[in-house]
Amino acid sequence: MPASFIYVVLFLSGTFFGSFLNVVTLRFKPEKGLFSTVGGRSHCPLCHKQLCWYELLPIVSFILQGAKCRSCRKKLSWQYPLVEILSGLVFLLIPLKFFSQPAVFNPVFPENLLLTIIWIAAFLALITLSIIDLRLQIIPDSLNVFLVFLGLAQIAVLYYFHNFGLASGVIAGSFLGRYALIFWLGQSLWLNFALGAALGLSLFAVLYILTRGRGMGLGDVKFGLALGLLFGWPDILFVSILAFILGSIVGIFLLARGKKKMKDSLAFGPFLALGAAMVFFFGYNILDAYFNLFGF
């Protein structure tokens, strides 16, 4: 079977998951469960007309309809194709990462397959969490619990295949390559993931306390714990640093454009999710470029 065909199937499969995530995020209500409002036929959020199957094709329907509802002709949100494309890329790029990377992620079928499933689920959860946080500035507990479960599942997989975490001079579970060895503590895989969870929790808990909940919500604190367990130490440190840098840049830009005021809050979950994606896909490259810049 040609590789190009497999890539297309993976991407298209992801777009259909993205279509489902759009339904979940747009119908989500804080007082109800995450999936409690997804039942029933899909309909236009503006005129509430039920949609036909050809109006539900990911990306394609949005383009063919000119980004408008076929019935009321009102403009549809660009969230629809954006989430579908992102989900398609998740389904495409994560398998490519785990089945092409040397050393710790060598092409051993059971391990890489399990890690691929775990991280696809994790990034779909991060997309969902980000959209809800942007819309409502709420991070559902159910998504944080799900990420904690995925973190524990990943630790179990890594421990089964690598025991103490080191394989060919690379730390299992880290996306920082050899640079992770600079920060790694001892030989315990469990210790480093526990430290990651503790750092994620404590960092955002301190910010929550210092700002009295105005600069950081409890949902962000729980999210920090979940991400820390998922990424472990030292990766969670760089996820947080990148998130704060990105948040600062966007915050300053919005202040300069008059879109936000100093007292206004800014959803931080999407920046943590973006920082997580940057570390996952480019963690080693970012650190390598940084150290090379200063001649290390």
URGIFEN-V327015 format. One record per run of one state. SS is the DSSP state (helix for helix, strand for strand, loop for the rest). FROM is the first residue (numbers start at 0). LEN is the number of residues. If there is no record, write none. Layout:
BEGIN
SS/FROM/LEN
SS/FROM/LEN
END
This chain:
BEGIN
loop/0/2
helix/2/25
loop/27/15
strand/42/1
loop/43/6
strand/49/1
loop/50/2
helix/52/3
loop/55/4
helix/59/5
loop/64/3
strand/67/1
loop/68/6
strand/74/1
loop/75/3
helix/78/20
loop/98/4
helix/102/3
loop/105/3
helix/108/28
loop/136/4
helix/140/22
loop/162/3
strand/165/2
loop/167/2
strand/169/2
loop/171/5
helix/176/7
loop/183/5
helix/188/22
loop/210/7
helix/217/14
loop/231/3
helix/234/22
loop/256/12
helix/268/25
loop/293/3
END
